Structures are given as structure tokens and as C-alpha cells.
Amino acid sequence: SSQAPSLYMQFKGRYIVTPSKNGLLLVDQHRAHMRVLFEQYMQRRMETQALPSQQILYPQLIQLTQAQAALFNEVEPALNQLGFDLSDMGGGTYSVCGLPAGIEGIDICTLLEQLFEAAESNESNLAEDLFTRIAISLAQAAALPIGQVLSPTEMEQLIGDLFALSTPNYTPDGK
């Protein structure tokens, strides 16, 4: 019983190559996965469901500036919905007790600082735009790393998920 050859091939650990009706389709696996994750996060937002949170064994402390601490009340619902669990320790210090599932191994303090800086620089519809910015950052951090070897089944799943989206051609940040 021989297996049928896969319609998917990985090229240089970065691209998925598959036949299409117009020739060959070359898909950047990192960017494709980022798009799929972003859409999943945004769908959760529409359904007002919180993403699963992974509690961490050793909470990390993050120190916010006064301006960032002032934004925290506005930002907290979006962070909670994305799976963050933060506790106010007083004096601008926050304890990170839980993270969105699937983003293990990223520097959470740097990610949160970038999110707060993005929120500070934005005036219009802060809650909605912040959720989008956070979802983009999370998708980027959690997406398959460049060089990740994928099985034919994983490639097929990723391509299927990507082309099930209404806008599969670009990442959420326009790449």
C-alpha cells in the first residue's frame, strides 16, 4: 500500500509550493500562519469569546510608565479577551500571571511594552484599534517560525485554512 504523493512541498523551510489552476502557488508559511491566527483572534473578538489563557508558574513583573499605567484601564478588557492575565501590584507595577495559549517562548515584557507604546501613539477608537494591534502582534509572535519543517498534512491544513479566509493574499499588516 503506497501512499499517494503529496500535492504540497516545502521550499527552503520558508515556502509551501503547491499546484494551482494557473501553475504553481508559492506561499510564505510564516505569513500565511500569521494571517490565519490573526483572523482566528478577530473572530473571537466578534463572538466576544476570550482566547484561552495559559497560567505561568513564575509570574513576571512589568513596570509601566505613568502614561502607560493610565492607559491600562482602557487596555485591560482587550488584553483579557486575548488571554492575558495581569494583576495591578501598585505603583505602576503589574504581574503577568497568564498569557494567551500558543505564544510560549516570547518575551512578554517587550511585547506588552510595544503594545502600550502603540496605544499611546493612537487617538482614534482605542479599544478596537488596540485589539487589532494586539492581535497582529500576537499572530506575528505565535506564527510558525521561518525554517520550521512541516509535514504534508500540516502544509495542507495551513493552505486550507488560509484559502478559507475572505482575504488570504496579505498579512494583517499589509505584506
Secondary structure, 3 states (H helix, E strand, C coil): CCCCCCCCEEECCCEEEEEECCEEEEEEHHHHHHHHHHHHHHHHHHCCCCCCEEEEEEEEEEECCHHHHHHHHHHHHHHHHCCCEEEEEECCEEEEEEEECCCCCCCHHHHHHHHHHHHHCCCCCHHHHHHHHHHHHHHHHHCCCCCCCCCHHHHHHHHHHHHCCCCCCCCCCCC
